[in-house]
């Protein structure tokens, strides 16, 4: 079982693909076949960026263990990437897979909203 | 010794003042640089606001395009509303090739799509993503000019208004620090100038565009509401949007500063010149010709233009009733070969239907033509049709502006005015006060025939012949006869 956990981005190691890869997905997880490809856009390793990453990692570990990958893009280093995904706010989490593409902006501190935004919980799920 | 010191000190003060004076960058938009006395504030942000379809985007884009083309200042457009493709298509219809500028690395366009439905918000964020994109685009082309169109869409796209406001404030500071001259467009609001109060952030220069439709006729107007640290024209200036972009008509009604040339120029009719002390009109004067239908108004104005071209001067003829070919044909019947002047580029006939656009649009169009052609004499034939598309008050105000504009350029202008029956003098009274000379044409029944007469009701600054004369129109042109006694006698009875 592949258990390599996503590591918090630090310093300039920005384009940091982390999380479990689909290839090493264990048979027990096959019931949820979709591979979750997530990209977190930040601008510099600010406290908000780090908080967003940690919140995201926690949610993924809880709900998508073994079937997700997180790529952190630091726009200060790769500014060209902001146009492609239409990023204006940071942090922005982009769910690239499964489609359709979803975007959640903010430090992802409200877990309920993140789950709704990622379609992991129906919209009427809160209150 | 003391005086020398004072002089030096004075010079020093003046120098300091000059340095403190706001530096401006020319927009390159026709007329706008005159209205703003030099352009937009350099390194600062100007706000352009107006309702939908007022021309905000076009003004902003033209600022960029002209900057790239004329002043070697590349530009960046951050478009929130229209895609790159849409902008390119829209601008192509106005004669601009955005793609070409993009290829030449003189322009960068970044379309920012904000689709609220796709976006969930949770927790803290800022707009660094937007900053990064803007910085990237500026660096790509080494931009000196930036357009944000329409930045307030951020308010619709993001639910946290507090964040948007503080980030916009930061954005405007950032633009200032970046040293770029920026234009920000905003939708007009009900309470303030703009819907989201952007004028609070951008306080240096605010321009309002307006698009009004009165009696099915649309008029575009521009006004500089605020320009910190600079004088500026405060009127509403009509402007045009056509296949050559925007042109603002920077005409003020307070333009009584023009000189009074003493040079005289021929009216083109020998007899009429004789009535004018044998010398003709003053250069730079404005002359009104009124008369009922078929009295020869156009012939007089064509003769006037013909004489100017004969002197090697340039004549611009605005025709609001006839097409250029019609005018050329008709005038050849009174011995005027206008074709030759067209061929030599000395005469230009600009024909348009008066009802096609509003009065101000017409005048803006005329202003543009005058600026381009730089004529010595201008004929407007007839002005009546323009009057019919506006109300009396606005007609007079606009005519005043036009006359001042022409006078300032020492251009001699002739206006014809069609009148009906007995109202000849009353009808023209409103506008005649603006004119230096007033020639009245009549045809008076005399037995079996009608006799053409003319009468110089006024001609400022000279001892003109006020008597009524008869004249004939023929192959040899206009011939004015001696004193027309019989009519005077008939009237006296």
Interface residues (C-beta under 8 A of the other chain):
Chain A: X41 X43 X44 X48 X51 X52 X55 X75 X76 X79 X80 X82 X83 X86 X87 X88 X89 X90 X91 X92 X101 X102 X103 X104 X105 X106 X107 X108 X109 X110 X113 X114 X116 X117
Chain B: X110 X112 X113 X114 X118 X119 X120 X121 X122 X123 X124 X125 X126 X127 X128 X129 X130 X131 X132 X133 X135 X136 X154 X157 X158
